[in-house]
Amino acid sequence: MSNGKHGFRIRYEIERPSKEALDQLSAYSTPNICDGMSRFGAMDHMIKPLSRKYKIVGPAITVKVRPGDNLMLHKAIDVARSGDILVVDASGCCTNAVLGELICMSALEKKLGGIVVDGAVRDVDELLELGFPVFAKGVIPTACDKDGPGEINYPISCGGISVNPGDIIVGDVNGVAVVPQSDLADLLPNIEKKLSYEARRKIEIKEGVIVSKDIDKILSEKGVL
């Protein structure tokens, strides 16, 4: 079900990934996940957690706001369910903080999994004290209007990556990765393949093979050696 018109609309129901899928991805870091997606899937490097200890895994509730406005972010907290990740497209604008202490208190009370903002936040000391995971592009003290327009649970762009409602969001100290549910079947075997390679290389390095033999092979193919 959806209400409203283009620019002012809300979709209340989305398809969420299974708990099993979320549990599987929670075992991996964002570098593992991006390796499994052929080095794609990462949001812009400027979107980082306020604390190094934050790790998030959950389905995306997508929120599009006008720069300098957070009307629909407030409503998104009402729409979201426990464990959901609010992903906010503020067009990368950092002139106004999309959220602060009060929004995070509400999200924490709703038991949401975290918030990712392609934009700015404020009240950093208070947010860190709350311990609610926030990933953002920047920090600024100025607040937002509550006038719109905005949309909830429609496709957005966040940190240069397309995000659809229900996509799996994984965030840690390295940044944020976006996993479409349709990619899960191929992703997990790809991750394990890369992890097996890295495990072998760690053993080789300890045994004195400092540089992988693959490097000379590549250089030979390119006519360097």
N, C-alpha and C positions, 0 to 999 in steps of 0.2 A: 504494500500500500504506500502511496506517495501523496503528499499534499502540496499545493502551491503552484507557482508558475516559474518559468525560467528566471533564475536570479534570486528567487525566493521560494525554494522548494525543499521538501524533506522526504526522504525515503526511510520508512521505519523498519522494514524487514530486509535483512541481507542474508546471504548464504555464508555461514561461518565454517571454518575448518574443524575437523574432528579434534578431540582432546589428544588422541594418539598422535596426530600429525604435529600438534604443538609440542607435545612431550619429546618427540623425536628431534625436532629442530632445536629445542632448548639445550640439547647436549652439545651443540656446535657454536663456534664463534662466528661473528660476521665475516672474518676472512675465510673461514671454512666454507661458508654459504656462498660467498661471491666466487670462490674458486670453483664450486660446484655449478655455478651458472656462467662458466667461461669468462670470469672476470667482469661480469655485468651485475646490475642489481643494487649498486650502492648509491645512496644519496650523496649530495655534495659534501665535501670534507668539512665544511664549516658547521654542519649540523652535528653537534656533539652533546654528550650528557653533562649535566651540571656537576655530577659526581662520577668519579672513575668506577665506583662500585655498582652503578646501575646496570642492570641487564633486563631487557624486556622481550617477551615473545607473546604475540597475540594477534587477533584479527583486527584489521583496520576499520575504524569508523572514519570516513573521509569528511573533511570540513573545508569548504571554500569560503574565505572571508575577503571583504574588501580591505586593502591596506588601511590600517588605522581604525578598524572596526572589529568587534568580536561578538556581535549579536548571536550568530549561529553557533559559536563555540559554547556559549551558555546552554543553548537548547540541545546541543550534541551530548552533553553530559546526561541529560534526561533521556535521550534516545538510546544511549549506549548501555550495554550490559556488563556485568562483572567480568573482568579480564580483558575487555576490549581496549584497544589502543586508539586514542584520538590522534589523527594525522591531519595537521592543519596547513592548508595552502594559503599563506599570506603574501604570496608573490615575492618572497624573499625580502620583504620590506622590514627594515629595522628602525623606522622612525617612531614607532609606537609599540609598546608591549602588548602582545595578544593575551597574555595571562599573567597572573600573579598569585598571591597567597590565597585569596578567596576561591578562585576557580580550582586551585589544586586541593583545597580543603574539601570542596564539593566532590571532585573526582575521587579523592581518597575515601570519602564517606560512601560513594557509590561502588567502591572496590574495583575501579578501573585499573588496567594494567600499566598505563603510562600515557604520556602525551609527547608527540613529536611535532615541532613547529618550524616551518620554513619562514622564520621571522624572529621577532624578539620577545623576551620575557622580562619580568622584573621581580622584586622581592626575593632576591637570591638567598639571603640568609634564612628567611622564613621557609622557603621551599626546601632547602637542605635540611632544616630542622624537621619538617614534615616527613622527609624521606620518600616522597612520591616521585617516581622517575620522570624527569623532564629532559627532553633532548631539544636543543634550540640552536638557531643560527647566531643569535646575539643577545645582548642584555642592554636595556635602556630603561630609565625611570618613568618615562611618559606613558600614560594609560591610553585606552581605546574608547571610541564611541560605541554606542549600541543602537545602530540605525539600519545596518545592512547596506547593500544586499549580501546574500550568502546562501550556501546550499549544504545539505547534509546527505551523505551516502550517494554521491554522484562522482564520476571519475575526476581526479585532480592531478596536478603535478606538484610534487614536493621534493625539493632538493634536486631538481632535474630528472626525476624518475616518475613515470606514470604510476599512480596508485589507484586501485579500484576497491570499492567496499568489499571486505572479506579477505583481501590479500593478507598474507602473514607478514607481520612486521617483527624484525629481530634487531635489537639494538644493544650495543655494549660500548666499552671504552674506545673501540675503533671507529664507531659510527653506526649507521643504520642501513640495513639491507631489506629489500622488499621482495617477497616470494609469492608470485601468483599461485593459487591453489592448483592450477592445471600443470604446473611445473614440478610438483612434488615427486611424482613417480620417477622422473629422470634425475632429479636433484640428489636424492639420497645416495644412490649408487656412485654418482660422480664425486660426491664429497668423500665417501669411503675410499675410492680409488686414489684420490689425491692424498688423503691421510696415510694410506699405506705407503705411497711413494715417499712422503716426508719421514715416516718412521724408518724406512730403509736408508735414507740419506743421513739421518742422525747417527745410525750405526756406522755407516761408511766414514763419516767425518771423524768419529772417535777412533776409527781404525786407520786413519791417516789419508783417506781419499778426500782431500780438502775441497777440491773442485770437481763437480760431477763430470763424468766422461761425456755426458750429453753435450756439454758446452763445446768441447773440441769437435764433436761430431757436427754440431750446427755451424761452427766456424769453417770446418772443412767444406760443408755443403755450399757455403757462401764464398768459397775461394780464398779465405784468409789464411788457412793452413794447408 
